[in-house]
Amino acid sequence: MTIKVGDRIPSASLGMMTPDGPRPVSTDDVFKGKTVALFAVPGAFTPTCSARHLPGFKDKRADLAGKGVDTVACLSVNDPFVMGAWAQSQDVSADDIVMLADGNGELTRALGLSMDATGFGMGERSQRYSMLVKDGVVEQLNIEQGGEFKVSSAEHLLAQL
């Protein structure tokens, strides 16, 4: 079942790259007591994700903060090393966007937002979406239809605030 507005983000362990290497981070660490703009991508380094999705949230970071967003976070079913390399290649610092690795897809499945990308040689991945989460509760949820990039953009989420 897909998560919906009003639902609480499920507990899960994620990974993130730090200067000292990868470290685990819980969903409580990410969402508790904060307003978080979370967006998810099918894969780091993929064309739309690298050309539009991640750069859009980087460009709109200050605008989102001005509307009360404490943290912008990017989630992908990739490992922390890939997420760290992608952040570095996109000149994204942890102060801009927290890059969250859902390496085994645990959170993605719990949200009901996984997709089968085996036809593209990518295995199980996340659907493309954005959401606004306040203190662990989903307030906005924007799930893209297959192959589209409209409602999950930083601009769309910003317009909802």
C-alpha positions, 0 to 999 in steps of 0.5 A: 500500500502506498503512503498517503498524506497524513501517514507517518514515515515508517522506521527504516535505516538508511545510509549517508556518506560523511567525510569519515565514510558511510554511516547509518542514519534512521528515518527518525534522525532525518524527520523527527522535529523537522520540516523536510522536503524529500525527493526520490529518484530512480537512480543517481547519475541517470539523465533526468535525475542529474540534469533536472531533479537534483539541480532543481532542488539545489537551485531552490534550496534557499526558497524552500528554507524561506518557506519553512523547510529545515532539510532538503533530502534526496533518496535513491535505491543506491549505496552511500558511495554512489550517493556521495559520488553523485553529490560531489559530481553535482557540487552538492554539499550536505548543507544543501541536500542530505543524500540518503542511500536506501541501498536495499530499498527498505524504506522505498518498499515500506512507502509503497513507492518501489518500481521494477526497473529490471527491464532497464537493467536497474533492478528494484528502484524508487519511483520519482516523487517529492513529499513534504514531511513535518515531524515525520508526517506526510503533508504533501505527496507528489508521485510522478507517472512513469517517465514524467518529470512534473509534479516531483520538481522543486518548483512544484513542491515550492508552489504547494508551500 
